[in-house]
């Protein structure tokens, strides 16, 4: 089971305890990284391009519930600034 990532209009919420702020996220990503090696052989990632990413599970840090997270609207999402 995978869950969608939060957006500018949504956020995660645990359906069991109501937590909105603390989650352990297990995800898989396929990336291309540009590595720069110095003359001593030490590497540093200078660029990262994410080709694909999947959130596999989300666990609530408050109650340890696994896969009990839903997307809910953020407060004020969709409101026009200055309205």
KEROTOR-349495 format. One record per residue (C-alpha): residue in one letter; x, y, z. Coordinates in steps of 0.2 Angstrom, whole numbers. Example, Ala and Ser with C-alpha at 12.3 -4.5 7.8 and 13.67 -1.06 7.14 Angstrom:
% residues 2
NODE residuo    c1    c2    c3
NODE       A    62   -22    39
NODE       S    68    -5    36
END
This chain:
% residues 83
NODE residuo    c1    c2    c3
NODE       X     0     0     0
NODE       X     7    17    -4
NODE       X     1    34     1
NODE       X     2    50    -8
NODE       X    14    64    -2
NODE       X     8    80     5
NODE       X     6    95    -6
NODE       X     4   113    -4
NODE       X   -15   110    -1
NODE       X   -14    94    10
NODE       X    -5    87    24
NODE       X    -4    70    33
NODE       X   -15    66    48
NODE       X   -15    50    59
NODE       X   -33    43    59
NODE       X   -30    34    76
NODE       X   -23    48    87
NODE       X   -25    64    76
NODE       X    -6    67    75
NODE       X    -1    80    61
NODE       X    17    83    64
NODE       X    28    67    67
NODE       X    29    52    55
NODE       X    42    39    50
NODE       X    42    37    31
NODE       X    48    22    21
NODE       X    51    27     3
NODE       X    60    20   -12
NODE       X    68    32   -25
NODE       X    77    30   -41
NODE       X    89    44   -43
NODE       X   103    50   -54
NODE       X   117    58   -44
NODE       X   132    68   -51
NODE       X   147    63   -40
NODE       X   162    74   -39
NODE       X   178    65   -32
NODE       X   193    75   -25
NODE       X   211    69   -29
NODE       X   211    59   -12
NODE       X   196    49   -18
NODE       X   182    57    -7
NODE       X   166    60   -16
NODE       X   153    73   -14
NODE       X   135    73   -22
NODE       X   134    89   -32
NODE       X   117    86   -41
NODE       X   103    74   -39
NODE       X    89    71   -51
NODE       X    74    61   -44
NODE       X    67    49   -58
NODE       X    54    40   -48
NODE       X    49    40   -29
NODE       X    36    29   -20
NODE       X    31    31    -2
NODE       X    29    13     4
NODE       X    23    16    22
NODE       X    20    30    35
NODE       X    20    26    53
NODE       X    14    38    66
NODE       X    27    43    79
NODE       X    14    46    93
NODE       X     4    30    93
NODE       X    15    19    81
NODE       X     0    15    70
NODE       X     6     9    53
NODE       X    -3    14    37
NODE       X   -16    24    46
NODE       X   -12    40    39
NODE       X   -24    50    27
NODE       X   -22    66    17
NODE       X   -32    81    24
NODE       X   -33    99    18
NODE       X   -21   111    26
NODE       X   -29   126    36
NODE       X   -32   140    23
NODE       X   -29   129     8
NODE       X   -37   136    -7
NODE       X   -40   154     0
NODE       X   -34   168   -10
NODE       X   -21   179    -1
NODE       X   -28   195     5
NODE       X   -46   189     3
END
